[in-house]
Amino acid sequence: MHGLYLLWWVQERHIPPPIVAAILAAGDLAITVLEIPTGWFADRFGYRLSLIVGSLVQVAGMLCCWLGEGIPGVLAASLLVAFGDGFRSGADQALLYRSCAALNREQDFQKIQANARAVQQAAMVGLVLAGGAIVEAWGFGVGWLVETSLCAMGLLIACAMVEPLAIADETASDLSAIPRPASSVQPYVSALLALTAPAALLSGATTAASFWAQTMGESDPRRMTVLVATITLAEAAGSILAARLPAAGARCQVILAGCGAIAMAAILAQPPALLPAVVALAFLLGLAHPLRAAAIQRLATDSVRARAASIASACDKACDTLALTLAGFSGRRR
């Protein structure tokens, strides 16, 4: 239902697009607030447990998306999904990096992360297309039933995972104390922000453009799923390219964000350029995320890996929140 939830709420539940945008923005804001506490939870109690909790809450969120009524139902669904995303965010990258280190394959993290993201996005394309076919043939109820079942399968996969042994840290166990000398804290924080901010701005631009593309004018399930599948496939293509690139730092992130700014300028100057610009933005985002994830994990120590990744995700969600709110109300004016 990834490609149909906006259609479900706007056309089937008859909730105005600005209200949907505001509620989704509230969900993104909730994720932003939860990122650091849930990252601490993952670092403290284990990445596997955090993934299990997040997957369990995700199932509840899907049920609420399906069965919830009116604005309160959409709000509850959005907040539950936010909780689920918060517990999984950061824990997945930290678990993968620690697993690579345990297997003496630390240098392969970027390639594995990028390939995994590409496979995830490619699989999402198939699921989006299948969701459109299911809804068109049997209705939204069957579509939500299948979506909830898939989330339950994700919970079973999380339960089957194994927590790798911790990597010995030579530094302190809190972000504020890495590295120990006070004069060296600022360069560390600056390096983390330099890695995080460009991709966060790119994420916000992609979110706004995608929302415009999905909500402007009337559409049907088939056309909507094709649109979302195309956007998702473009992001997968970016991740495939990232798997074949060498390690990159903040300069590369700035370049990618600059290309995203050009795409957004094209949309604002020429509205017919919306669809190709959305595809370009998704490609850039798919390229930026694995490169940034690898750079952050190289920078962080083992005791704060989930929190470091969560900070990056929190910045993404903060930009998404602002972008989605602006996109909803600017779309209404248009």
N, C-alpha and C positions, 0 to 999 in steps of 0.2 A: 504493500500500500504506500510505499515511499513516494510514488509518483502521483498519488490520488488523494492524499490527506487534505490538501488545500481544496480540491474539488469537492470532497466529502463534506467539509465544514461550510464552504461558501455556497455551493449549489444544492446540496442535499439537506444540510442542517439550516440553511438560510441565515448564516451569520455573516454580517458585513465584512468585506475584506480588511478595512482598517481595524476592526475589533480583533479579527484573527491575527493580523500582524502584531497588534499590541500584546495579545496573549502569548504568541510565540516569542516575542521579544522579552516578555516576563519570564518565560522558561529559560531563555538564554541568560537573562540576568541572574536567575537562580543558579544556573550552572556556574556562572562567574563567581558567585558568592561561595558556592560549595567546593570549588576546585581545590583550594588550599586545604580545608579540613579533610576532604576525602583523600587528597594526596598524602596528608599526614597519616590518615588511617591505613592506607596501603603500605607506607614505609614502616609503620609501627606494627601492624598485625599481619601483614603478608599480602603480596600482590594477588595470589590465588583467591584468598578470602574476599578481597575487594571486588574482584571480577564476579564472584558468585553472588555477592549482595547486589551488585549493580544489575546483573542479569535477572535476578528475582524481581527487583523493582521494575525492570523494563517490561516484564510480563504483565505486571499490574497496570502499567501505563498503557499498554496496548489494549487491555480489556476496557480501560476507561475511555480510550479513543473510540472504541467500538460502541460501548453501551452508554457513555455519558450523554446527558441531554443539555442542550443550550450552552450558554456562555460558561456556567459553573462546570459543566462536564469538560469543555475544552480546556479550561484553566487547570482543573485537576489533572487531566491527562498530560498537559504540558509540564506541570511541576513534577509529576511522577517520572516522566521521561528524563527530566533534568536531573533528578536524583540518581536514576540509573546511569546516565551518561557520566555524572560526576564520579561515581565509584569506579567506573571502568576507565575513565580518562587518566592517563599517566601510568596506571597500573599495568596496562598492556605493554607499553613501550619499555617500562622498567623490567618487567618479567622477561621480555624478549632479550634485552641487553644483558641481563644477568645470566640468562641461559646461554647466550653466545659466549660470554666470558667463561662460564663453567666448562664449555666445550672447546676452549682455546680458539674461538672463532670470533673474537671481539671485532676484528676488522671487517667482518662480513655483515655487521648489523645493518648498515645502510642498504646494502643490496637486498637482504632478507626483508627488511622493513618496507622498502619500496616495492618489491615483488608481491609481498603480502597485501599491501594496499592496492596494487593493481589488480590482483586476483579478487580482492573484496569488491572493488568497483565494477569489475567485469561481471562478477556474479550478481551484483546489484542490477546491472542492465537486464540480465535474464529474468531476475525476479520482478523488476518493474514491468517488463513486457508481459510476463506471465500474470502479474496482478491485473493489468488492464484487460487481458483476455478473460480472466476469471470473473471480474466484475461485469464485463459486458455480457458474459454468458449466463452467470448465475446470480449477479447482484453483489452489492457491497457487503452484505452479511457474510457470505462465503469468503469474500476477500479478507475481511478482518479475522475470520476464524483461522484461515491459513497463516496470516501474519502472526497471530498470537501463538500458533503451534510452532512456527519457526523460532520465535523468541524463546519458547520453552526448550527447544533443542539447543539453543545457545547456552542456556543454563546448565544443561547436562554436559556440554563440552567444557564449560568452566569448572564443573565439579571434577572432571577427569584430568585436569591439568596437574602438574607437579611443581612445587615451589623449589627452585634451585637454591643452592647454598649461597650465602652472602659473600660478597667480595670484601676483603679486608680494607678498611679505610685507614688512611694515615692522617686524616684531617678530622675536624670536629663534626658533630652529628646534626648541625642545624645550618640552614642556608645563610643565616646572618653571621656565621663564624667560618665561612669558607672564602679564602684561607684565613688563618688566625690573625695575622697582624692587621690592626684596624686600618692602616693605610692601604691595605691590599683588598679590602672589601669592596670599595667603590669600583675598581676595574672589573671585578667579578660580576657585580650587578650590572654594570654597563655592558659587559660582553653578553650577558643573558638577554638584556633588553634589546641590544642590537640584533641578536639572532631572532628575537620574538616579534618585534614590532612590524617589520615589513610584511611578513606572511599574515599577520593579524589584519592589517589594512587590506591586503589582497583578499582575505576571507570575507571581510565586510563588503567589499565591492562585488564579489561573486554572489553573496547572499542577496544583496539588493537587486542585482540584475536578474537573478533567477526568479525572485519573487515577482518582479514586473512581468517577466516572460510567462509565468504560470497563471497570473490573475487578470491580465488585461484582456478584456473581451470574453465572449462566450467560447467554450470549448467542449470537447467530449472526452470520455476516458481514453479512447484510442489515440487521439492526437496528443493528449496530455502525457500519456505514458511514453510515446515516442520522443517527445521533447525532453522529458526528464532522463530517459535512457541515453539520449545523445549527450546531454550535459555530463552524465555520470561516466559515459565511455570516454569523453574528452579528458576527464580527470584521471581515469585509469591510464590513458595514454601518457599523460604527464608523469605518472609514477613509474611506468615502464622505462621512460627515458632516464628518470632519476636513478634507477638501479644500475644504469650503465655509465654514470658519471662518477668522477673522483670525488673525494670528500671536499666539501665547500663550506665557506663561512659566511659572515655577515655581508660581505660585498656582493656575493651572488644573490642573497635575499633582497638586497636593495635594488639590484638590476631587475629581478622578477617583479617586484612591486612597482617599479617604474613602467614596465610593460603593461601591467594591470591598469595603471593610471591612464595610459594612452587609450586602452580599450574603453574605460569609463567615459573619457572625453569624447570618444566617437559616439557612444550612446546618447550623451547629452546634446551633442551637436547634430546628430542625424539619427532620430528614433528608429528608422528602418534598419539600422545597423545593430539593433538589440540582439537578435538571435545569434549572428556570428560572433558578436562581442561576448555573449554569455559563454559560448563554447570556448573561446580563447581564454577567458578568465578561468574557467574550470580546468583547462589544460595547465595554465600557469600555477594554479593552486595545487594540482596533483603533483607537479614538479617540485614546488617549494616545500611541501610538508615533510617528505622523507629526508630531504637534505637538512632541513632544520632539526628534525628529530635526532638524526645522527650527530649533528654538531652539539646539541644540548646534552646528549648522553655522554659525549666525550668530555664535556665541560664539568658535568656534575659528579659528585662522589656517590658511592653506593647507598649510603644511608638517606639520601635525599633525591633519589632518581625520580620517584613518582611525583614528588612536589615540584621538581624542576620542570618536568613535562606538563604538570598541571598548571603551572604559571603561564606557560606558553598557550595552553588551551584556554585559560581564563582570559588572556588578552584577545584570543580569537573570538570568544563569546562576547566580550565587551564590545568589540567592533561590530559583530553580527547584530547585537541588540540595537545599537544605534542605527546601523544601516537598515535593518528590517523595519524599525519604527518610521524612519524617514521615507523608506520605499512605500510603505503602506499608505501614508497620507499624501505623498506626492503623486502616487498612482491614482488616488481618488480624485485629486484636483485635475489630473490629465483626463 
